Amino acid sequence: MIDNLMYVMQTTTVEQLKNEIDKNTFVDKNLKDFNKGKEIIDNLLELNKQNVDDNVKNALMIYCMYKLKGGK
């Protein structure tokens, strides 16, 4: 799965990704969860635009991996 994800990240255009996003037909809780997730990602990307030290960015990426792997 990771190899496939990396392939998609490297080969898919922005327009293709937008089309995939537009295909989502979430309703109710799924729509709420999707929108909340988008907000979180947008806030994270906003942090990246600020003058944040690369060591902090790297530490945050490691923290994300830790959480995704089930860290408490």
C-alpha positions as a printed Julia matrix, in Angstrom:
72×3 Matrix{Float64}:
   0.0    0.0     0.0
   2.79   2.46    0.82
   4.43   1.83   -2.56
   1.12   2.51   -4.29
   0.6    5.68   -2.27
   4.09   6.9    -3.17
   3.4    6.15   -6.86
   0.14   8.11   -6.75
   1.88  11.05   -5.02
   4.6   11.12   -7.66
   2.48  10.67  -10.79
  -0.95  12.2   -10.16
  -1.64  15.76  -11.26
  -3.36  18.34   -9.09
  -6.35  18.21  -11.44
  -6.62  14.43  -11.08
  -6.49  14.72   -7.3
  -9.19  17.42   -7.35
 -11.38  15.13   -9.47
 -10.93  12.33   -6.92
 -11.87  14.67   -4.08
 -14.96  15.81   -5.99
 -16.1   12.17   -6.39
 -16.63  11.87   -2.63
 -20.29  11.73   -1.73
 -19.99  11.8     2.03
 -23.06  12.56    4.1
 -23.86  12.99    7.77
 -21.01  11.92   10.09
 -18.64  11.05    7.24
 -19.05  14.51    5.73
 -18.48  16.11    9.13
 -15.37  13.96    9.69
 -14.03  14.72    6.2
 -14.49  18.47    6.64
 -12.88  18.4    10.09
  -9.94  16.46    8.65
  -9.54  18.96    5.82
  -9.5   21.79    8.38
  -6.78  20.04   10.38
  -4.68  19.47    7.26
  -5.17  23.08    6.13
  -4.0   24.3     9.56
  -0.95  22.06    9.37
  -0.08  23.42    5.94
  -0.52  26.96    7.24
   2.06  26.17    9.92
   4.4   25.06    7.15
   4.08  28.51    5.5
   5.3   30.21    8.64
   8.94  30.58    9.54
   9.16  27.27   11.4
  12.59  25.72   11.9
  13.22  22.57    9.84
  14.03  20.62   13.02
  10.55  21.45   14.33
   8.95  20.38   11.03
  10.87  17.1    11.09
   9.91  16.48   14.71
   6.25  17.09   13.83
   6.43  14.64   10.92
   7.91  12.02   13.24
   5.15  12.76   15.77
   2.54  12.23   13.03
   4.08   8.87   12.13
   4.14   7.93   15.8
   0.43   8.76   16.16
  -0.48   6.95   12.93
   1.25   3.84   14.24
  -0.85   3.95   17.39
   1.3    5.96   19.78
  -0.53   7.4    22.74
